[in-house]
């Protein structure tokens, strides 16, 4: 049941490090440099504390916001404002959407599914379409019963994803239509979440066509003919320089 | 006499119920496949909105016969396949002649001279060209 919890409740909340320091807490730490605070937030799930809608504020706004609340973790670079977690992959659909059809053995788009995209691994994999949670760790999905929150989570962790924040890593979220399918989202450098449904192009919108600011609240029902990812699987972290082992390493 | 009067409206109600049920969707969770397409653009539009994970098309010809195989993937992560085989008519329209709903795995298709063969590592479905005859219709 814990795996089904909303990320803003219970253990998941602590896991994500969502508790931003209060102003009072900040005042009691006057000697801590701003960049040090930013560094701490980088490893503690900045998304909840820095809503993506404020990611691209002007530098002056960032400065003002920083003075008002320590929940903002922007690192100020003259001339630009960058997202706090620089480890998050760049939202760059053009580098994935090279056309092609499923399992054509040639294109990135045709051979990379949502799991591959979330882990930032470009296909083809072992000559074809992939990857599936558990493939790299020798425990592939073999039945519809394996397509559950626990089944996907355990396989992804065995593949090398982390259940806790990792320095230099970035968060991914998975959702499940039990017995039917799973789907993965990754948080990009712009704070939004994107995904790649099967062999179709990368996008950052939900089933309603809205930008995904939080996979937990996004519309994940592609019915009546498509899956309904009704179960929220939770957050895992992709370690830095993550690669599937041979022969699954993407091209 | 009273019972006879009651039986007549009851029968009418039964027929109305049957008529009503016949127009209701019997199983909304199952993929619905149209049976006629005026052209390939209509097939693309239908498949694009029906298969979340994408689809692929393969055209095969044999003499005066031509078929279009659509292999769709209704899922995002799990590799699944659904088959729709359509025959091209002389007027350019397409008629659905075969449907195979969700299978786990990547289905491939090829023309093996005398038949169209769908495989899931090993052949799972063989459609002899001799069985494709709709093309002679207008």
Interface residues (C-beta under 8 A of the other chain):
Chain A: X101 X102 X103 X104 X110 X113 X114 X115 X128 X129 X130 X132 X133 X141 X144 X147 X180 X181 X182 X183 X184 X195 X196 X197 X198 X199 X200 X222 X223 X224 X225 X226 X227
Chain B: X28 X29 X31 X32 X50 X51 X52 X53 X54 X55 X56 X57 X71 X73 X74 X75 X76 X77 X78 X79 X80 X104 X106 X108
